[in-house]
Amino acid sequence: LLDMLESENVVLLYRSAWPSPHLHCRELTPEGAGAWSQLPGLAFTASAEDLEGHPLFVARLPSKVRGLEFVLNDGGPHYRWDKAAGGGNFRIPPGSDGVWLISGGRIEKLQMPPTPSEPPAVVKICRTSVALSWRPAAQSVKGYRLFRNGQQVASLASAVLQYTDTGLMAAHEYTYSMAAVSTQGVLSSLSPAVGATTEPAGPPGKVSALRIAAANGRGITLEWANCEDTGGAPVTAFLVQRDGQAPKTLLASQVEKGEKFLWTDTDVVRGSSYSYSVVAAHLPPMAEKELREAVLKERQDSIPPEDHFPEVTEELNLGPPASVETVAVDALEAGDCHESLREHLAEVQEKKMGITVFYQSCWGRTYAHCCAQQDRWSELPGVELESSPCHSFNSAEGWLVLCLPYARSLELVMNDGGRGWDKAPGGKNYKVMTPGVYVLTHGHLDPVALPPQEPQALQAEALDGSRVQLAWEPPPLADGEAPVKCYRIFRNGRVIGQTETTSCSFQDINLFAFTDYEYSVAAINGQDVAGPLSDAVSIKTELPGLPTAPRNLRANPRKENGKLVVSLEWEPPADCGGAPVASYEILRDGTVIDIYEVPNARIRSETEAAKPLDPEAAAARRWVRSTCSYSNLSWFKDGMAWTDTTVELGECYSYQVRAVQLGPERATQLKAGGVVQRCGSQFLDNVLPDVVGPASEPAQVRATAFLDCPKLGEQRCIIMFQAFDWGSHKAPSWYKVLLGLLPELRSAGINMCWLPPPSDSVDEHGYLPRKWYVLDNNYGTAEELQHLIGSMHEQDIVPMLDVVVNHRCASLQDSAGRWLKFEEPDWEGWAVCCNSPAVPGGSGAHTTGEPAAYAPSVDHSNPRIRSDVNEYIRYLMDEIGFRALRFDFVKGYAPRFQTDYVRAAGEPFSVAENWNGDVNGLHDYVRECQGKMAVYDFPLYYVLKRCIHSNNFEELNCGGRLAGIAGRDPARSCTFIDNHDTYQLAIVGGCFGNNDQVLRAYALILTHPGTPCVFHWDYVRAPYVREKLLELCAIRRDANIHSTSQLNIHCAAHGLYAATIGNRVAIKIGTNDWSPGGGWKVGCFGAEFCVWTK
């Protein structure tokens, strides 16, 4: 490089990753530029030089060339180019010389390197290090490089003027020299050298990081690292001593494992304690002469002569000992947990060793990937948790236990053996630093307090045939016990309920009459740890009483075999009164119109479920049975259904239901049919006649037939209305607001309303759904929704359901504190995609589309999920009355699932929100859905917005067809001007435009093929806008313009768009004039648009 700098030629240095760069150039002279070289140009040659460690290529130009214009390439044949910053050519002006560096799109001329530095000064010498300092260079430099014995050992910044060279051998001579680095990275010549001899060797230091790598009944493995201070001479051996016995000499080369040393003692007895010490040695002791000579010979054969082994006297050969103690057991060895929590706590406290963790899991199998004593980690997935035998953490409630009786500290993370992990908040591991018993719940690992003692003086009183009142006194509170939070109630040894507070009373309902029951109570502390059961108390129920009112009565009009009917559904009473409910009276407008008979099979199931505990128990305690009550019977949660076929269209009805207990006549029939009376109660003999409970809450309904579901491609006029905007939820009841709009919408021809998402939601707008079957939300109540939809059917307006099933929000946290417990329908972490970023911890499959960033992505590949989605859509269509579907955020899951959902719903009119401005991409999506799904026409939305704003309509005409999906597949195009997203999102520039621009756009979509959608916010933006929209809708209705009507575009140019549709409607938009000719009359006009009808 110095030779190049001193020459008079132009030399180019080029930093490049290309293997063979070329210089495509032409000469520059004061008279002008020469001809370009033939491609690829002059080849660079690899250079042995480098600047700051970067390899270079060099091109020496002929001496006559003093100016150059050039670009660089990779030599072809496809040619990649490297040009100056900004895309121009590199230039060296005429009359230049010297060395030029090209790197990163820049070219600069290299200057001569700095003058050689003064030699460094030796400041301090030790056994293993030499400290140096030097004066700053006379010129501006970028840094310095330090050389030891001719080899570079350090690269330093210009501000650093001292350096300590470490890791040296004792009693060795070293030479040091310096070189300065210019600001351009050019290295100066080396300074004169300075010598330094290190001090004689000393003893090695203590080995570092000595620990027990593994300990069990088969052996104990020690691990350590070399001394931080070797004493200036190599450490070639270690002396290991156990329990004061004669030390064992280990050669470092035999126990070295990377940067660590490992040795295993296999002569151990399981459970015994051992202490070890490790000493570093320069050489094996003199007593092991042959071993010492072998080490020296091996080093002499493999080490250069200048690194000879320094002289070390015997008293300086050994370092100080490092010690460690352990027991020959594995700290991760699992043990048994006691049934009594108090005994287990006492044992751990006495031994001062052992860690137990109780954990409640919904996984099929649960593992703890853990590390004890800050030692080695378990092999994945870790130690499997066992079912908890402890009464305080009952396995029936899903409690598992990890019992490590030899652990003193623990770091762990729970997992399901696959993709599911339960970590501490912040994604960290759980840590336990002291022995003890712990409980891991909701992301927190807490020590377990002593469980409460047993409650006192439990008493039971039979109120009637179905109710038992319990009362007791609280347990005494001893030192170390947490306060009681509530009480858990057991009937015949099984949990039946829990008090909400510390109240010492509980009422058990819905029991069998004439039946003996046994109760006990356990106290629960703040950690949900249960104490022992109280003494049991027995009680026998008395005569049956009245049943309570049936629950959750629902009435829905529907068509059955072409006839209008009202279907009723209800659930059994919360308390049957102690005797079977055999029938229900159906009341319409206060009058009994029918009797619903409970099938005999349901009554027979009562006797099957209420058998004695076992033959011995039946003999000893004849009337005590299992935990059964009516609430336990399989049919108790099943809904009853009845259909009223005598309703008249348009009439309003009020329905109620009353429960009727089993009477003598029906009991005689059951006995004759072979039903065995349950032991003791003789319930078929002890029945009373005419025991009728109170009526249910009334269910009001108007007998209106649901409309038939529209289909895609039907040749009839459909005008959609988006019946909400982003602020609609602020109204006291948005459903009531819409109810008042229906007559006006219907009169204008609007016959489909897209309603906001109906389900309970985390957000105000309904797009973060939580409980699917709870239909009360910020837009109104379930009853108001039902009334609105019923009125829409009366007005011949199709209600469209907004199907938001790509994502869903949980109602509760799971045992790990993650929001992964869902209700209505009930799901857990298995329903969430494993790569969902919103709430980590899902154990489902990967998403089949874009993961939602704002809520857990639902795993639609799971058959149970798909079944629940189909059932949800079926319920809202068949029971509530929705008749068309709009699918939200379909990019989040695969089109095949969406197609299945549409098919399962009977293939109603369905449209997808696929926000994609590429017409080809949307068309591909429609094909993937096999034509079952329409799409919102975003390509037409973007084109139309540009055309209206620019007054240039050329883009609207695509070879005689309208732009967007409306031109490709109009039956599956839903055209729109704005929606609840576009009108308020800056990413699309906000709302479509001003009032006149919006009207021009609506004039087009309301007269053209496709299914147009009118946005509520546009509908109410100004009175004259509303008036014009209603006029345009009426024109489309009267002319029967449908999604596939014939379109003839007459002009699409700057200032004018003109077209006729179905030879019934003509339209002109833009500043230029146009007329369809004779026979037409103006139907609607406004600023820069006109619509004619014929």
LINHUTA-V348450 format. One record per helix or strand of 2 or more residues. SS is the DSSP state (H for helix, E for strand). FROM is the first residue (numbers start at 1). TO is the last residue. Records with the same first field share a line. If there is no record, write none. Layout:
SS=FROM-TO  FROM-TO
//
This chain:
H=2-6  252-255  289-302  305-307  314-316  341-351  395-397  600-609  615-620  630-632  664-672  728-730  734-748  782-794  829-831  863-880  890-892  895-904  919-928  938-950  954-956  965-968  970-972  982-984  986-988  995-1005  1016-1019  1023-1039
E=10-14  22-29  32-33  42-43  45-51  54-60  68-73  81-82  90-92  98-103  106-109  121-125  130-133  143-148  151-157  162-165  173-181  194-197  208-216  219-225  237-242  248-251  256-257  260-265  273-281  322-327  355-360  367-372  383-384  386-387  399-404  410-415  421-422  430-432  436-441  444-447  456-462  468-473  484-491  494-498  505-508  516-525  537-540  551-560  563-571  581-588  591-597  624-625  639-644  652-661  692-695  699-702  720-722  752-754  798-803  807-808  821-822  832-833  856-858  884-887  910-912  934-936  957-958  961-962  973-976  1011-1015  1047-1054  1056-1061  1065-1069  1081-1086  1089-1093
//
